[in-house]
Each structure stands twice: as structure tokens, then as C-alpha cells.
Amino acid sequence: MNDSPQILLAHHLKALKLPTFYREYEKIAKQCRRKALIIADTCCD
């Protein structure tokens, strides 16, 4: 099995009938990555 994590996540969210999570998870993940970079920059100064 060589499915990417995004494909597996999408499949599981559909199977669990969580359409809002399916639609929004990528946007939220981007926001979290952006915040993590800001925190890392602040801590490393």
C-alpha cells in the first residue's frame, strides 16, 4: 500500500461522514504550519 497520507485522510474522513473536516483540514493545516513558523522564528531569536 503506497497511498499518501492526504489520500488516506480524505478517505477516512469521508467514511466517518465528516464532510466539514474533509473540506477544511487543508486550510487549517496551512494555518497551523504558518503559526508554527512564527513561533519557531520567535523562539530562535
C-alpha positions, -999 to 999 in steps of 0.1 A, spaced: 0 0 0 16 33 -11 -12 58 -5 -2 93 5 -14 105 40 -36 131 24 -55 104 3 -59 82 34 -71 111 55 -96 121 28 -109 85 26 -112 81 64 -130 115 68 -155 105 40 -160 71 56 -166 87 90 -191 111 74 -172 142 84 -176 165 54 -167 197 71 -134 183 83 -128 170 48 -134 204 33 -114 224 59 -85 203 70 -60 216 44 -68 252 52 -64 246 89 -32 227 84 -17 256 64 -27 280 93 -10 257 118 22 255 98 22 293 94 18 297 132 45 271 139 69 291 117 61 323 136 66 306 169 99 290 158 112 324 145 103 340 178 119 313 199 151 312 179 158 350 181 
